[in-house]
Amino acid sequence: MLENILKISPIVPVVTIKKVEDAVPIAKALLAGGIGVIEITLRTDAALKAIADVSKNVSGMTVGAGTISNPEQFKQATDAGAKFIVTPGLTTKLAQFAQTQKTAFLPGVATISEIMHARENGFSYLKFFPASLAGGAPAIKQFTSLFSDIQFCPTGGVNLENMNEYFSISKVVCIGGSWITPDSLIGTKNWSEIERLSAEAISKVKR
Ligand code: 3PG
């Protein structure tokens, strides 16, 4: 269930993996740093195999798939082992498909009309993306005053410096971000620094 998955960790690392062999060490480093959830984006050829490898080989890590934009990708990701699906936005096709699936689904929204569309389709946990460009924490405060039944996971421009602006809002269930697993650290296989950044991020969360 999505609610339980989003409660595993206040921070959901959004990870783009170019080389399949990096997936398991990245997931292990996140876990060692105290983060038990990972969103692997479907932006590379390695993504589906990376999801499968992490889900088979890293016990204690809950793996999800991000950047899903159609039902075919949704199915490929769940077949690979993804326990949750994240989308940058929501289409009618995706909404209808997600309703037929058991896999937890976190659709993206950026505007009030998009929130209304997602809500009409029965989704009450929404990714707010791209958060910093779409109004940041003040926008979420406005949204929650209109729709008190919706919980948000802001992502896009969220980082160590500004995450607590989001966590100060009670309807922010988690935040997503890529700063813990930047290309520069993955490229140099610096797993210990990824572990350190994970632990640092978790230790600075104020809710
Ligand atoms: C995402 O897909 O959720 C974003 O690319 C993550 O945004 P960030 O790189 O600004 O953290």
py3Dmol code that shows the C-alpha trace and the ligand (Angstrom):
import py3Dmol

protein = """\
ATOM      1  CA  MET A   1       0.000   0.000   0.000  1.00  0.00           C
ATOM      2  CA  LEU A   2       1.346   3.413  -1.007  1.00  0.00           C
ATOM      3  CA  GLU A   3       0.782   4.992   2.405  1.00  0.00           C
ATOM      4  CA  ASN A   4       2.992   2.389   4.088  1.00  0.00           C
ATOM      5  CA  ILE A   5       5.701   2.683   1.455  1.00  0.00           C
ATOM      6  CA  LEU A   6       5.862   6.466   1.741  1.00  0.00           C
ATOM      7  CA  LYS A   7       6.246   6.124   5.500  1.00  0.00           C
ATOM      8  CA  ILE A   8       9.357   3.949   5.197  1.00  0.00           C
ATOM      9  CA  SER A   9      11.583   6.993   4.758  1.00  0.00           C
ATOM     10  CA  PRO A  10      10.906  10.753   4.802  1.00  0.00           C
ATOM     11  CA  ILE A  11      13.321  11.034   1.862  1.00  0.00           C
ATOM     12  CA  VAL A  12      12.847   9.102  -1.386  1.00  0.00           C
ATOM     13  CA  PRO A  13      16.092   9.162  -3.380  1.00  0.00           C
ATOM     14  CA  VAL A  14      15.384   9.590  -7.088  1.00  0.00           C
ATOM     15  CA  VAL A  15      18.135   7.617  -8.794  1.00  0.00           C
ATOM     16  CA  THR A  16      19.107   7.423 -12.458  1.00  0.00           C
ATOM     17  CA  ILE A  17      21.289   4.397 -13.140  1.00  0.00           C
ATOM     18  CA  LYS A  18      23.323   4.155 -16.332  1.00  0.00           C
ATOM     19  CA  LYS A  19      25.220   0.937 -15.538  1.00  0.00           C
ATOM     20  CA  VAL A  20      23.277  -2.029 -14.204  1.00  0.00           C
ATOM     21  CA  GLU A  21      26.167  -3.109 -11.985  1.00  0.00           C
ATOM     22  CA  ASP A  22      25.891   0.131  -9.992  1.00  0.00           C
ATOM     23  CA  ALA A  23      22.315  -0.558  -8.864  1.00  0.00           C
ATOM     24  CA  VAL A  24      22.966  -2.961  -5.983  1.00  0.00           C
ATOM     25  CA  PRO A  25      25.892  -1.008  -4.446  1.00  0.00           C
ATOM     26  CA  ILE A  26      23.850   2.236  -4.616  1.00  0.00           C
ATOM     27  CA  ALA A  27      20.877   0.578  -2.922  1.00  0.00           C
ATOM     28  CA  LYS A  28      23.133  -0.936  -0.241  1.00  0.00           C
ATOM     29  CA  ALA A  29      24.769   2.446   0.419  1.00  0.00           C
ATOM     30  CA  LEU A  30      21.376   4.133   0.814  1.00  0.00           C
ATOM     31  CA  LEU A  31      20.234   1.404   3.178  1.00  0.00           C
ATOM     32  CA  ALA A  32      23.427   1.626   5.221  1.00  0.00           C
ATOM     33  CA  GLY A  33      22.806   5.360   5.523  1.00  0.00           C
ATOM     34  CA  GLY A  34      19.287   4.738   6.844  1.00  0.00           C
ATOM     35  CA  ILE A  35      17.141   5.050   3.701  1.00  0.00           C
ATOM     36  CA  GLY A  36      15.044   1.974   2.946  1.00  0.00           C
ATOM     37  CA  VAL A  37      13.385   3.146  -0.246  1.00  0.00           C
ATOM     38  CA  ILE A  38      14.678   3.931  -3.730  1.00  0.00           C
ATOM     39  CA  GLU A  39      12.978   5.300  -6.847  1.00  0.00           C
ATOM     40  CA  ILE A  40      14.841   4.190  -9.974  1.00  0.00           C
ATOM     41  CA  THR A  41      13.922   6.334 -12.971  1.00  0.00           C
ATOM     42  CA  LEU A  42      13.049   4.772 -16.316  1.00  0.00           C
ATOM     43  CA  ARG A  43      15.357   7.183 -18.137  1.00  0.00           C
ATOM     44  CA  THR A  44      18.093   4.739 -19.067  1.00  0.00           C
ATOM     45  CA  ASP A  45      18.371   1.353 -20.762  1.00  0.00           C
ATOM     46  CA  ALA A  46      19.691  -0.057 -17.494  1.00  0.00           C
ATOM     47  CA  ALA A  47      16.650   0.937 -15.425  1.00  0.00           C
ATOM     48  CA  LEU A  48      14.478  -2.196 -15.634  1.00  0.00           C
ATOM     49  CA  LYS A  49      17.361  -4.566 -14.941  1.00  0.00           C
ATOM     50  CA  ALA A  50      18.489  -2.265 -12.111  1.00  0.00           C
ATOM     51  CA  ILE A  51      15.006  -2.503 -10.539  1.00  0.00           C
ATOM     52  CA  ALA A  52      15.070  -6.290 -10.872  1.00  0.00           C
ATOM     53  CA  ASP A  53      18.565  -6.585  -9.381  1.00  0.00           C
ATOM     54  CA  VAL A  54      17.800  -4.384  -6.376  1.00  0.00           C
ATOM     55  CA  SER A  55      14.508  -6.076  -5.682  1.00  0.00           C
ATOM     56  CA  LYS A  56      16.158  -9.539  -5.764  1.00  0.00           C
ATOM     57  CA  ASN A  57      19.438  -8.764  -4.050  1.00  0.00           C
ATOM     58  CA  VAL A  58      18.968  -5.996  -1.473  1.00  0.00           C
ATOM     59  CA  SER A  59      16.770  -7.218   1.320  1.00  0.00           C
ATOM     60  CA  GLY A  60      15.223  -4.430   3.338  1.00  0.00           C
ATOM     61  CA  MET A  61      15.168  -2.047   0.371  1.00  0.00           C
ATOM     62  CA  THR A  62      11.795  -1.147  -1.157  1.00  0.00           C
ATOM     63  CA  VAL A  63      12.294  -0.391  -4.832  1.00  0.00           C
ATOM     64  CA  GLY A  64      10.014   1.715  -6.991  1.00  0.00           C
ATOM     65  CA  ALA A  65      10.102   2.987 -10.557  1.00  0.00           C
ATOM     66  CA  GLY A  66       9.982   6.645 -11.541  1.00  0.00           C
ATOM     67  CA  THR A  67       9.448   8.669 -14.720  1.00  0.00           C
ATOM     68  CA  ILE A  68       6.735   6.227 -15.790  1.00  0.00           C
ATOM     69  CA  SER A  69       4.645   7.878 -18.493  1.00  0.00           C
ATOM     70  CA  ASN A  70       2.420   5.137 -19.926  1.00  0.00           C
ATOM     71  CA  PRO A  71       0.760   1.820 -18.985  1.00  0.00           C
ATOM     72  CA  GLU A  72       3.369  -0.236 -20.868  1.00  0.00           C
ATOM     73  CA  GLN A  73       6.191   1.157 -18.738  1.00  0.00           C
ATOM     74  CA  PHE A  74       4.041   0.699 -15.622  1.00  0.00           C
ATOM     75  CA  LYS A  75       3.698  -2.998 -16.448  1.00  0.00           C
ATOM     76  CA  GLN A  76       7.370  -3.458 -17.371  1.00  0.00           C
ATOM     77  CA  ALA A  77       8.431  -1.878 -14.081  1.00  0.00           C
ATOM     78  CA  THR A  78       6.112  -3.993 -11.932  1.00  0.00           C
ATOM     79  CA  ASP A  79       7.154  -7.128 -13.838  1.00  0.00           C
ATOM     80  CA  ALA A  80      10.753  -6.203 -12.968  1.00  0.00           C
ATOM     81  CA  GLY A  81       9.841  -6.019  -9.283  1.00  0.00           C
ATOM     82  CA  ALA A  82       8.900  -2.388  -8.623  1.00  0.00           C
ATOM     83  CA  LYS A  83       6.705  -2.100  -5.539  1.00  0.00           C
ATOM     84  CA  PHE A  84       5.596   1.430  -6.340  1.00  0.00           C
ATOM     85  CA  ILE A  85       5.224   3.543  -9.457  1.00  0.00           C
ATOM     86  CA  VAL A  86       5.899   7.283  -9.699  1.00  0.00           C
ATOM     87  CA  THR A  87       4.871   9.431 -12.655  1.00  0.00           C
ATOM     88  CA  PRO A  88       5.835  13.026 -13.469  1.00  0.00           C
ATOM     89  CA  GLY A  89       2.215  13.805 -14.450  1.00  0.00           C
ATOM     90  CA  LEU A  90      -1.089  12.008 -14.891  1.00  0.00           C
ATOM     91  CA  THR A  91      -2.916  11.024 -18.078  1.00  0.00           C
ATOM     92  CA  THR A  92      -6.362   9.470 -18.287  1.00  0.00           C
ATOM     93  CA  LYS A  93      -4.826   6.264 -19.703  1.00  0.00           C
ATOM     94  CA  LEU A  94      -2.382   5.989 -16.822  1.00  0.00           C
ATOM     95  CA  ALA A  95      -5.066   6.725 -14.232  1.00  0.00           C
ATOM     96  CA  GLN A  96      -7.359   4.043 -15.642  1.00  0.00           C
ATOM     97  CA  PHE A  97      -4.543   1.512 -15.828  1.00  0.00           C
ATOM     98  CA  ALA A  98      -3.345   2.242 -12.291  1.00  0.00           C
ATOM     99  CA  GLN A  99      -6.865   1.647 -10.988  1.00  0.00           C
ATOM    100  CA  THR A 100      -6.709  -1.926 -12.305  1.00  0.00           C
ATOM    101  CA  GLN A 101      -3.350  -2.636 -10.621  1.00  0.00           C
ATOM    102  CA  LYS A 102      -2.441  -3.523  -7.048  1.00  0.00           C
ATOM    103  CA  THR A 103       0.930  -1.752  -7.210  1.00  0.00           C
ATOM    104  CA  ALA A 104       1.163   1.471  -5.198  1.00  0.00           C
ATOM    105  CA  PHE A 105       0.861   4.505  -7.449  1.00  0.00           C
ATOM    106  CA  LEU A 106       2.139   8.043  -6.862  1.00  0.00           C
ATOM    107  CA  PRO A 107       1.067  10.310  -9.728  1.00  0.00           C
ATOM    108  CA  GLY A 108       2.650  13.697 -10.333  1.00  0.00           C
ATOM    109  CA  VAL A 109       0.799  17.014 -10.309  1.00  0.00           C
ATOM    110  CA  ALA A 110       1.871  20.633 -10.612  1.00  0.00           C
ATOM    111  CA  THR A 111      -1.376  22.621 -10.605  1.00  0.00           C
ATOM    112  CA  ILE A 112      -4.772  22.837  -8.908  1.00  0.00           C
ATOM    113  CA  SER A 113      -6.600  21.424 -11.944  1.00  0.00           C
ATOM    114  CA  GLU A 114      -4.181  18.496 -12.005  1.00  0.00           C
ATOM    115  CA  ILE A 115      -4.815  17.855  -8.312  1.00  0.00           C
ATOM    116  CA  MET A 116      -8.555  17.886  -9.026  1.00  0.00           C
ATOM    117  CA  HIS A 117      -8.089  15.436 -11.896  1.00  0.00           C
ATOM    118  CA  ALA A 118      -6.004  13.062  -9.746  1.00  0.00           C
ATOM    119  CA  ARG A 119      -8.491  13.349  -6.892  1.00  0.00           C
ATOM    120  CA  GLU A 120     -11.426  12.567  -9.208  1.00  0.00           C
ATOM    121  CA  ASN A 121      -9.581   9.376 -10.107  1.00  0.00           C
ATOM    122  CA  GLY A 122      -9.268   8.394  -6.472  1.00  0.00           C
ATOM    123  CA  PHE A 123      -5.619   9.258  -5.842  1.00  0.00           C
ATOM    124  CA  SER A 124      -4.896  11.075  -2.610  1.00  0.00           C
ATOM    125  CA  TYR A 125      -1.091  10.800  -2.394  1.00  0.00           C
ATOM    126  CA  LEU A 126       0.478  12.970  -5.071  1.00  0.00           C
ATOM    127  CA  LYS A 127       3.993  13.824  -6.164  1.00  0.00           C
ATOM    128  CA  PHE A 128       4.262  17.623  -6.474  1.00  0.00           C
ATOM    129  CA  PHE A 129       6.619  18.105  -9.404  1.00  0.00           C
ATOM    130  CA  PRO A 130       8.673  20.093 -10.292  1.00  0.00           C
ATOM    131  CA  ALA A 131       8.190  21.444  -6.770  1.00  0.00           C
ATOM    132  CA  SER A 132      10.602  24.377  -6.765  1.00  0.00           C
ATOM    133  CA  LEU A 133       9.433  25.649 -10.175  1.00  0.00           C
ATOM    134  CA  ALA A 134       5.730  25.102  -9.479  1.00  0.00           C
ATOM    135  CA  GLY A 135       5.602  27.269  -6.356  1.00  0.00           C
ATOM    136  CA  GLY A 136       7.531  25.380  -3.679  1.00  0.00           C
ATOM    137  CA  ALA A 137       6.306  25.055  -0.110  1.00  0.00           C
ATOM    138  CA  PRO A 138       3.949  28.099  -0.326  1.00  0.00           C
ATOM    139  CA  ALA A 139       2.081  26.408  -3.185  1.00  0.00           C
ATOM    140  CA  ILE A 140       1.590  23.238  -1.113  1.00  0.00           C
ATOM    141  CA  LYS A 141       0.222  25.339   1.770  1.00  0.00           C
ATOM    142  CA  GLN A 142      -2.328  26.805  -0.639  1.00  0.00           C
ATOM    143  CA  PHE A 143      -3.210  23.364  -2.025  1.00  0.00           C
ATOM    144  CA  THR A 144      -3.715  21.842   1.426  1.00  0.00           C
ATOM    145  CA  SER A 145      -6.012  24.678   2.453  1.00  0.00           C
ATOM    146  CA  LEU A 146      -8.215  23.735  -0.524  1.00  0.00           C
ATOM    147  CA  PHE A 147      -7.848  19.944  -0.401  1.00  0.00           C
ATOM    148  CA  SER A 148      -7.230  18.733   3.126  1.00  0.00           C
ATOM    149  CA  ASP A 149      -7.578  15.090   2.029  1.00  0.00           C
ATOM    150  CA  ILE A 150      -4.459  15.194  -0.169  1.00  0.00           C
ATOM    151  CA  GLN A 151      -0.895  14.365   0.922  1.00  0.00           C
ATOM    152  CA  PHE A 152       2.115  15.469  -1.066  1.00  0.00           C
ATOM    153  CA  CYS A 153       5.571  14.229  -1.904  1.00  0.00           C
ATOM    154  CA  PRO A 154       7.342  17.295  -3.348  1.00  0.00           C
ATOM    155  CA  THR A 155      10.186  16.529  -5.750  1.00  0.00           C
ATOM    156  CA  GLY A 156      12.239  18.623  -8.153  1.00  0.00           C
ATOM    157  CA  GLY A 157      14.671  21.152  -6.729  1.00  0.00           C
ATOM    158  CA  VAL A 158      14.258  19.740  -3.214  1.00  0.00           C
ATOM    159  CA  ASN A 159      17.541  19.309  -1.369  1.00  0.00           C
ATOM    160  CA  LEU A 160      19.250  19.299   2.021  1.00  0.00           C
ATOM    161  CA  GLU A 161      19.030  23.095   2.298  1.00  0.00           C
ATOM    162  CA  ASN A 162      15.307  23.509   1.623  1.00  0.00           C
ATOM    163  CA  MET A 163      13.745  20.141   2.569  1.00  0.00           C
ATOM    164  CA  ASN A 164      12.656  21.313   6.018  1.00  0.00           C
ATOM    165  CA  GLU A 165      10.523  24.087   4.482  1.00  0.00           C
ATOM    166  CA  TYR A 166       8.505  21.221   3.019  1.00  0.00           C
ATOM    167  CA  PHE A 167       8.621  19.039   6.136  1.00  0.00           C
ATOM    168  CA  SER A 168       7.123  21.896   8.163  1.00  0.00           C
ATOM    169  CA  ILE A 169       3.852  21.237   6.287  1.00  0.00           C
ATOM    170  CA  SER A 170       1.910  18.407   7.932  1.00  0.00           C
ATOM    171  CA  LYS A 171       0.503  17.161   4.619  1.00  0.00           C
ATOM    172  CA  VAL A 172       3.984  16.546   3.223  1.00  0.00           C
ATOM    173  CA  VAL A 173       4.411  12.818   3.728  1.00  0.00           C
ATOM    174  CA  CYS A 174       7.887  12.597   2.166  1.00  0.00           C
ATOM    175  CA  ILE A 175      10.149  14.444  -0.255  1.00  0.00           C
ATOM    176  CA  GLY A 176      11.992  13.150  -3.316  1.00  0.00           C
ATOM    177  CA  GLY A 177      15.362  14.239  -4.585  1.00  0.00           C
ATOM    178  CA  SER A 178      18.431  13.264  -6.543  1.00  0.00           C
ATOM    179  CA  TRP A 179      21.090  15.067  -4.501  1.00  0.00           C
ATOM    180  CA  ILE A 180      22.055  11.964  -2.495  1.00  0.00           C
ATOM    181  CA  THR A 181      22.995  10.004  -5.624  1.00  0.00           C
ATOM    182  CA  PRO A 182      24.489  12.518  -8.073  1.00  0.00           C
ATOM    183  CA  ASP A 183      26.035  11.287 -11.337  1.00  0.00           C
ATOM    184  CA  SER A 184      29.441  12.441 -10.089  1.00  0.00           C
ATOM    185  CA  LEU A 185      29.410   9.988  -7.144  1.00  0.00           C
ATOM    186  CA  ILE A 186      27.884   7.155  -9.168  1.00  0.00           C
ATOM    187  CA  GLY A 187      30.440   7.724 -11.938  1.00  0.00           C
ATOM    188  CA  THR A 188      33.324   7.343  -9.477  1.00  0.00           C
ATOM    189  CA  LYS A 189      31.584   4.509  -7.588  1.00  0.00           C
ATOM    190  CA  ASN A 190      31.859   6.503  -4.384  1.00  0.00           C
ATOM    191  CA  TRP A 191      29.402   4.393  -2.392  1.00  0.00           C
ATOM    192  CA  SER A 192      30.706   5.527   0.988  1.00  0.00           C
ATOM    193  CA  GLU A 193      29.899   9.150   0.128  1.00  0.00           C
ATOM    194  CA  ILE A 194      26.376   8.125  -0.934  1.00  0.00           C
ATOM    195  CA  GLU A 195      26.017   6.408   2.434  1.00  0.00           C
ATOM    196  CA  ARG A 196      27.288   9.523   4.199  1.00  0.00           C
ATOM    197  CA  LEU A 197      24.882  11.812   2.271  1.00  0.00           C
ATOM    198  CA  SER A 198      21.982   9.483   3.126  1.00  0.00           C
ATOM    199  CA  ALA A 199      22.781   9.510   6.829  1.00  0.00           C
ATOM    200  CA  GLU A 200      23.304  13.281   6.766  1.00  0.00           C
ATOM    201  CA  ALA A 201      19.965  13.846   5.040  1.00  0.00           C
ATOM    202  CA  ILE A 202      18.046  11.624   7.453  1.00  0.00           C
ATOM    203  CA  SER A 203      19.715  13.228  10.474  1.00  0.00           C
ATOM    204  CA  LYS A 204      18.644  16.733   9.357  1.00  0.00           C
ATOM    205  CA  VAL A 205      14.953  15.999   8.811  1.00  0.00           C
ATOM    206  CA  LYS A 206      12.800  18.088  11.157  1.00  0.00           C
ATOM    207  CA  ARG A 207       9.125  17.276  11.360  1.00  0.00           C
TER     208      ARG A 207
END
"""
ligand_1 = """\
11
3PG
C 12.443 13.580 -10.448
O 12.302 12.933 -11.455
O 11.708 13.368 -9.486
C 13.425 14.689 -10.441
O 14.282 14.619 -11.506
C 14.192 14.827 -9.182
O 14.435 16.172 -9.093
P 15.833 16.756 -8.577
O 16.871 16.197 -9.516
O 15.689 18.258 -8.684
O 16.021 16.281 -7.168
"""
view = py3Dmol.view(width=600, height=400)
view.addModel(protein, "pdb")
view.setStyle({"model": 0}, {"cartoon": {"style": "trace"}})
view.addModel(ligand_1, "xyz")
view.setStyle({"model": 1}, {"stick": {}})
view.zoomTo()
view.show()
